[in-house]
Amino acid sequence: YISVTVLVALFVTLIPTTIGALLSAIGIAGMDRLVRFNVLAMSGRAVEAAGDVDTLLLDKTGTITLGNRQATAFRPVKGVTEQELADAAQLASLADETPEGRSIVVLAKEKYAIRARDMATLHAA
C-alpha cells in the first residue's frame, strides 16, 4: 500500500497540471456554448466575458456583419396607397448606392412599373 505522505506528495505535484487541463477544458466549453448560438469570439477574454451574457443584441446596419438584405414589399400606412408609397420610396432611394437602396428601386420598377427618374429634372415644390 502507498503511504499517506506519498499520496499527498503525488496530489501536490499533480495540481499544476490539473489546473492547466481544467482551464483548457473550460475555454473549450465556453467556445462550444458560443458556437451553438452562432457567436464568433475573437479572443479568450471575449469567451470569458460571454459567460455572464444571457442576451446578445446585434444591429443589422452592417457594422458587425454584411448581410444581403433586399426589399420585398411596401407596407403603407392608412391613407397612403401602395403605389404612392412605392413611388416615394423609389424617389428617396435613387441616390442610395447601398444594396438595400438599390433593391427598393428595383422592387418599385418590377412590381409597380415605376421607372427610374433623372434626378436633374426633379424640382422641389
C-alpha positions, 0 to 999 in steps of 0.5 A: 500500500502507498503511504499517506505522505506519498499520496499527498506528495503525488496530489501536490505535484499533480495540481499544476497540471490539473489546473492547466487541463481544467482551464483548457477544458473550460475555454473549450466549453465556453467556445462550444456554448458560443458556437451553438448560438452562432457567436464568433469570439475573437479572443479568450477574454471575449469567451470569458466575458460571454459567460455572464451574457444571457442576451446578445443584441446585434444591429443589422446596419452592417457594422458587425456583419454584411448581410444581403438584405433586399426589399420585398414589399411596401407596407403603407400606412392608412391613407397612403396607397401602395403605389404612392408609397412605392413611388416615394420610396423609389424617389428617396432611394435613387441616390442610395448606392447601398444594396438595400437602396438599390433593391427598393428601386428595383422592387418599385420598377418590377412590381409597380412599373415605376421607372427610374427618374433623372434626378436633374429634372426633379424640382422641389415644390 
